Amino acid sequence: MKIDFAKGNGLVPAIIQDAITNKVLMLGFMNEEAFQKTQNERCITFFSRTKNRLWTKGEESGNYLNVVSMHIDCDNDTLLIKVNPVGAVCHTGAETCWNEKNGKDELRFLLELEQTIEIRKNSPAQDSYTSKLFAEGINKVAQKVGEEAIEMVIESKDSNNDLFLNESADLLFHYLILIQAKGFKLQDVIAKLEARKK
């Protein structure tokens, strides 16, 4: 990655974006040293123009920004860095520096669950139910989705809401596994639904 620090008198703007929700969290500036530190430690470090020194986001609050990916724009003078935030991003306690909500917690959880399932698929863990299910193959995964769907339908006909929600959660979980087993992500299914919208 070749960055043109000279164009901004030694600094480049760094747009910080949530890797899961895609919400823009904040904007900071980096000099070459801050960029190298960020790249090496995978935790956002800026050059503070007011303090005139390197400043790691979260060094006092503990609300770090853990780097997922780094991208340079077409002019090589602006960074887009996708992160997993730990806690509030803004010094005011807000989720973003524009006081926006950083996506629904439910959406964040679902996407994090999808990431965990992908990890269990690509890096199997011996004590993981999900890894064992992947190891048993697509037929077993599909069978589990069918079983959970039937159990959810049965519970939907009764009045025990807790059992219905539990079976619904089981179905969704196993469906996410099936999507991964087929080589897709939830976003691929969402794209199909979006294409049907009239």
C-alpha positions as YAML, in Angstrom:
chain: A
units: angstrom
residues:
- id: 1
  name: MET
  ca: [0.00, 0.00, 0.00]
- id: 2
  name: LYS
  ca: [1.63, 3.23, -1.18]
- id: 3
  name: ILE
  ca: [0.34, 6.27, 0.71]
- id: 4
  name: ASP
  ca: [1.02, 9.86, -0.39]
- id: 5
  name: PHE
  ca: [1.75, 11.52, 2.96]
- id: 6
  name: ALA
  ca: [3.40, 14.51, 1.26]
- id: 7
  name: LYS
  ca: [0.14, 15.77, -0.24]
- id: 8
  name: GLY
  ca: [-1.27, 16.54, 3.24]
- id: 9
  name: ASN
  ca: [1.95, 17.86, 4.79]
- id: 10
  name: GLY
  ca: [2.76, 14.50, 6.33]
- id: 11
  name: LEU
  ca: [-0.79, 13.55, 7.29]
- id: 12
  name: VAL
  ca: [-3.58, 11.59, 5.63]
- id: 13
  name: PRO
  ca: [-7.21, 11.40, 6.75]
- id: 14
  name: ALA
  ca: [-8.31, 7.98, 8.01]
- id: 15
  name: ILE
  ca: [-12.02, 7.19, 7.82]
- id: 16
  name: ILE
  ca: [-12.91, 4.60, 10.44]
- id: 17
  name: GLN
  ca: [-15.80, 2.29, 9.55]
- id: 18
  name: ASP
  ca: [-17.43, -0.53, 11.49]
- id: 19
  name: ALA
  ca: [-16.51, -3.78, 9.74]
- id: 20
  name: ILE
  ca: [-19.86, -5.37, 10.52]
- id: 21
  name: THR
  ca: [-22.46, -2.61, 10.27]
- id: 22
  name: ASN
  ca: [-20.51, -0.43, 7.74]
- id: 23
  name: LYS
  ca: [-21.38, 2.64, 9.83]
- id: 24
  name: VAL
  ca: [-18.77, 5.42, 9.66]
- id: 25
  name: LEU
  ca: [-17.53, 5.80, 13.23]
- id: 26
  name: MET
  ca: [-15.02, 8.63, 13.16]
- id: 27
  name: LEU
  ca: [-12.34, 10.46, 11.21]
- id: 28
  name: GLY
  ca: [-8.76, 10.91, 12.34]
- id: 29
  name: PHE
  ca: [-5.36, 11.67, 10.84]
- id: 30
  name: MET
  ca: [-2.29, 9.51, 10.50]
- id: 31
  name: ASN
  ca: [1.30, 10.27, 9.75]
- id: 32
  name: GLU
  ca: [3.61, 7.53, 8.51]
- id: 33
  name: GLU
  ca: [4.56, 6.47, 12.03]
- id: 34
  name: ALA
  ca: [0.91, 6.21, 13.15]
- id: 35
  name: PHE
  ca: [0.10, 4.16, 10.06]
- id: 36
  name: GLN
  ca: [3.00, 1.75, 10.68]
- id: 37
  name: LYS
  ca: [2.00, 1.35, 14.34]
- id: 38
  name: THR
  ca: [-1.62, 0.70, 13.32]
- id: 39
  name: GLN
  ca: [-0.55, -1.81, 10.69]
- id: 40
  name: ASN
  ca: [1.81, -3.64, 13.06]
- id: 41
  name: GLU
  ca: [-0.41, -3.72, 16.16]
- id: 42
  name: ARG
  ca: [-3.80, -3.99, 14.34]
- id: 43
  name: CYS
  ca: [-5.19, -1.32, 16.65]
- id: 44
  name: ILE
  ca: [-5.94, 2.24, 15.47]
- id: 45
  name: THR
  ca: [-3.29, 4.84, 16.27]
- id: 46
  name: PHE
  ca: [-3.68, 8.41, 15.04]
- id: 47
  name: PHE
  ca: [-1.43, 11.42, 15.00]
- id: 48
  name: SER
  ca: [-3.09, 13.93, 17.32]
- id: 49
  name: ARG
  ca: [-2.83, 17.42, 15.85]
- id: 50
  name: THR
  ca: [-3.74, 19.02, 19.19]
- id: 51
  name: LYS
  ca: [-1.35, 16.93, 21.31]
- id: 52
  name: ASN
  ca: [1.28, 16.79, 18.56]
- id: 53
  name: ARG
  ca: [1.99, 13.12, 19.23]
- id: 54
  name: LEU
  ca: [0.83, 9.60, 18.41]
- id: 55
  name: TRP
  ca: [-2.43, 8.69, 20.07]
- id: 56
  name: THR
  ca: [-3.85, 5.17, 20.22]
- id: 57
  name: LYS
  ca: [-7.63, 5.30, 20.27]
- id: 58
  name: GLY
  ca: [-8.72, 3.83, 23.60]
- id: 59
  name: GLU
  ca: [-5.40, 4.31, 25.40]
- id: 60
  name: GLU
  ca: [-7.26, 5.99, 28.29]
- id: 61
  name: SER
  ca: [-10.84, 4.70, 27.93]
- id: 62
  name: GLY
  ca: [-10.08, 1.14, 26.87]
- id: 63
  name: ASN
  ca: [-12.41, 1.63, 23.89]
- id: 64
  name: TYR
  ca: [-10.00, 0.36, 21.26]
- id: 65
  name: LEU
  ca: [-10.62, 0.09, 17.52]
- id: 66
  name: ASN
  ca: [-9.32, -3.29, 16.35]
- id: 67
  name: VAL
  ca: [-8.34, -3.31, 12.69]
- id: 68
  name: VAL
  ca: [-10.05, -5.74, 10.32]
- id: 69
  name: SER
  ca: [-8.87, -4.30, 6.99]
- id: 70
  name: MET
  ca: [-7.16, -1.23, 5.53]
- id: 71
  name: HIS
  ca: [-7.79, 0.36, 2.14]
- id: 72
  name: ILE
  ca: [-6.34, 3.32, 0.24]
- id: 73
  name: ASP
  ca: [-8.39, 5.53, -2.10]
- id: 74
  name: CYS
  ca: [-7.69, 6.07, -5.81]
- id: 75
  name: ASP
  ca: [-5.50, 9.15, -5.13]
- id: 76
  name: ASN
  ca: [-3.41, 7.34, -2.49]
- id: 77
  name: ASP
  ca: [-4.11, 10.09, 0.05]
- id: 78
  name: THR
  ca: [-7.07, 8.85, 2.16]
- id: 79
  name: LEU
  ca: [-7.43, 5.67, 4.19]
- id: 80
  name: LEU
  ca: [-10.55, 3.64, 4.85]
- id: 81
  name: ILE
  ca: [-10.02, 1.38, 7.84]
- id: 82
  name: LYS
  ca: [-12.62, -1.18, 8.87]
- id: 83
  name: VAL
  ca: [-12.61, -2.04, 12.54]
- id: 84
  name: ASN
  ca: [-14.30, -3.96, 15.31]
- id: 85
  name: PRO
  ca: [-14.92, -1.30, 17.98]
- id: 86
  name: VAL
  ca: [-14.63, -2.07, 21.68]
- id: 87
  name: GLY
  ca: [-17.12, 0.17, 23.48]
- id: 88
  name: ALA
  ca: [-18.18, 3.70, 22.57]
- id: 89
  name: VAL
  ca: [-16.16, 5.39, 19.83]
- id: 90
  name: CYS
  ca: [-16.64, 9.09, 20.58]
- id: 91
  name: HIS
  ca: [-15.11, 10.78, 23.65]
- id: 92
  name: THR
  ca: [-18.66, 11.94, 24.49]
- id: 93
  name: GLY
  ca: [-19.71, 8.31, 24.99]
- id: 94
  name: ALA
  ca: [-21.67, 8.16, 21.74]
- id: 95
  name: GLU
  ca: [-21.41, 5.17, 19.41]
- id: 96
  name: THR
  ca: [-20.07, 7.39, 16.59]
- id: 97
  name: CYS
  ca: [-18.61, 10.89, 16.42]
- id: 98
  name: TRP
  ca: [-21.79, 12.01, 14.70]
- id: 99
  name: ASN
  ca: [-23.90, 10.72, 17.59]
- id: 100
  name: GLU
  ca: [-25.49, 8.06, 15.40]
- id: 101
  name: LYS
  ca: [-26.43, 4.62, 16.56]
- id: 102
  name: ASN
  ca: [-24.00, 2.04, 15.20]
- id: 103
  name: GLY
  ca: [-26.61, -0.31, 13.80]
- id: 104
  name: LYS
  ca: [-29.01, -2.52, 15.71]
- id: 105
  name: ASP
  ca: [-27.47, -4.78, 18.31]
- id: 106
  name: GLU
  ca: [-29.53, -7.63, 16.88]
- id: 107
  name: LEU
  ca: [-28.00, -7.17, 13.42]
- id: 108
  name: ARG
  ca: [-24.51, -6.94, 14.90]
- id: 109
  name: PHE
  ca: [-25.08, -10.15, 16.87]
- id: 110
  name: LEU
  ca: [-26.38, -12.02, 13.81]
- id: 111
  name: LEU
  ca: [-23.39, -10.98, 11.69]
- id: 112
  name: GLU
  ca: [-20.97, -11.83, 14.50]
- id: 113
  name: LEU
  ca: [-22.64, -15.24, 14.81]
- id: 114
  name: GLU
  ca: [-22.17, -15.74, 11.08]
- id: 115
  name: GLN
  ca: [-18.47, -14.89, 11.46]
- id: 116
  name: THR
  ca: [-18.13, -17.39, 14.32]
- id: 117
  name: ILE
  ca: [-19.78, -20.11, 12.22]
- id: 118
  name: GLU
  ca: [-17.35, -19.34, 9.38]
- id: 119
  name: ILE
  ca: [-14.42, -19.66, 11.78]
- id: 120
  name: ARG
  ca: [-15.73, -23.02, 13.01]
- id: 121
  name: LYS
  ca: [-15.99, -24.15, 9.38]
- id: 122
  name: ASN
  ca: [-12.50, -22.99, 8.31]
- id: 123
  name: SER
  ca: [-10.68, -23.69, 11.59]
- id: 124
  name: PRO
  ca: [-12.46, -26.63, 13.21]
- id: 125
  name: ALA
  ca: [-12.42, -26.87, 16.99]
- id: 126
  name: GLN
  ca: [-12.54, -30.33, 18.53]
- id: 127
  name: ASP
  ca: [-15.17, -29.43, 21.14]
- id: 128
  name: SER
  ca: [-17.36, -27.39, 18.78]
- id: 129
  name: TYR
  ca: [-20.82, -28.68, 17.83]
- id: 130
  name: THR
  ca: [-20.73, -26.49, 14.72]
- id: 131
  name: SER
  ca: [-17.36, -27.87, 13.57]
- id: 132
  name: LYS
  ca: [-18.60, -31.43, 14.09]
- id: 133
  name: LEU
  ca: [-21.71, -30.69, 12.04]
- id: 134
  name: PHE
  ca: [-19.60, -29.33, 9.16]
- id: 135
  name: ALA
  ca: [-17.41, -32.44, 9.35]
- id: 136
  name: GLU
  ca: [-20.48, -34.68, 8.95]
- id: 137
  name: GLY
  ca: [-21.18, -33.09, 5.56]
- id: 138
  name: ILE
  ca: [-23.89, -31.22, 3.70]
- id: 139
  name: ASN
  ca: [-26.49, -33.99, 4.01]
- id: 140
  name: LYS
  ca: [-26.33, -33.93, 7.81]
- id: 141
  name: VAL
  ca: [-26.46, -30.12, 7.89]
- id: 142
  name: ALA
  ca: [-29.49, -30.07, 5.58]
- id: 143
  name: GLN
  ca: [-31.16, -32.79, 7.64]
- id: 144
  name: LYS
  ca: [-30.71, -30.72, 10.82]
- id: 145
  name: VAL
  ca: [-32.34, -27.71, 9.15]
- id: 146
  name: GLY
  ca: [-35.28, -29.90, 8.16]
- id: 147
  name: GLU
  ca: [-35.62, -31.30, 11.69]
- id: 148
  name: GLU
  ca: [-35.51, -27.85, 13.25]
- id: 149
  name: ALA
  ca: [-38.05, -26.51, 10.75]
- id: 150
  name: ILE
  ca: [-40.50, -29.30, 11.62]
- id: 151
  name: GLU
  ca: [-39.99, -28.71, 15.35]
- id: 152
  name: MET
  ca: [-40.64, -24.98, 14.90]
- id: 153
  name: VAL
  ca: [-43.84, -25.66, 12.93]
- id: 154
  name: ILE
  ca: [-45.07, -28.03, 15.64]
- id: 155
  name: GLU
  ca: [-44.41, -25.44, 18.37]
- id: 156
  name: SER
  ca: [-46.08, -22.69, 16.34]
- id: 157
  name: LYS
  ca: [-49.37, -24.59, 16.59]
- id: 158
  name: ASP
  ca: [-49.24, -24.58, 20.41]
- id: 159
  name: SER
  ca: [-49.38, -21.65, 22.82]
- id: 160
  name: ASN
  ca: [-45.98, -22.05, 24.50]
- id: 161
  name: ASN
  ca: [-44.17, -18.98, 23.16]
- id: 162
  name: ASP
  ca: [-40.91, -19.86, 24.89]
- id: 163
  name: LEU
  ca: [-40.68, -23.23, 23.13]
- id: 164
  name: PHE
  ca: [-41.61, -21.62, 19.81]
- id: 165
  name: LEU
  ca: [-38.86, -19.01, 20.15]
- id: 166
  name: ASN
  ca: [-36.32, -21.66, 21.16]
- id: 167
  name: GLU
  ca: [-37.13, -23.74, 18.09]
- id: 168
  name: SER
  ca: [-37.04, -20.61, 15.93]
- id: 169
  name: ALA
  ca: [-33.55, -19.83, 17.26]
- id: 170
  name: ASP
  ca: [-32.44, -23.42, 16.56]
- id: 171
  name: LEU
  ca: [-33.76, -23.19, 12.99]
- id: 172
  name: LEU
  ca: [-32.04, -19.86, 12.33]
- id: 173
  name: PHE
  ca: [-28.75, -21.13, 13.75]
- id: 174
  name: HIS
  ca: [-28.77, -24.28, 11.65]
- id: 175
  name: TYR
  ca: [-29.87, -22.33, 8.57]
- id: 176
  name: LEU
  ca: [-26.81, -20.07, 8.98]
- id: 177
  name: ILE
  ca: [-24.66, -23.20, 9.11]
- id: 178
  name: LEU
  ca: [-26.31, -24.52, 5.93]
- id: 179
  name: ILE
  ca: [-25.64, -21.25, 4.10]
- id: 180
  name: GLN
  ca: [-21.95, -21.50, 5.04]
- id: 181
  name: ALA
  ca: [-21.83, -25.18, 4.07]
- id: 182
  name: LYS
  ca: [-23.08, -24.20, 0.61]
- id: 183
  name: GLY
  ca: [-20.37, -21.51, 0.35]
- id: 184
  name: PHE
  ca: [-22.63, -18.49, 0.79]
- id: 185
  name: LYS
  ca: [-23.28, -15.77, 3.35]
- id: 186
  name: LEU
  ca: [-26.42, -14.22, 4.73]
- id: 187
  name: GLN
  ca: [-25.75, -11.19, 2.51]
- id: 188
  name: ASP
  ca: [-26.23, -13.38, -0.55]
- id: 189
  name: VAL
  ca: [-29.72, -14.33, 0.64]
- id: 190
  name: ILE
  ca: [-30.51, -10.70, 1.47]
- id: 191
  name: ALA
  ca: [-29.43, -9.69, -2.05]
- id: 192
  name: LYS
  ca: [-31.97, -12.15, -3.48]
- id: 193
  name: LEU
  ca: [-34.71, -10.65, -1.32]
- id: 194
  name: GLU
  ca: [-33.69, -7.12, -2.32]
- id: 195
  name: ALA
  ca: [-33.83, -8.11, -6.01]
- id: 196
  name: ARG
  ca: [-37.44, -9.20, -5.51]
- id: 197
  name: LYS
  ca: [-38.48, -5.86, -4.04]
- id: 198
  name: LYS
  ca: [-40.71, -3.94, -6.44]
...
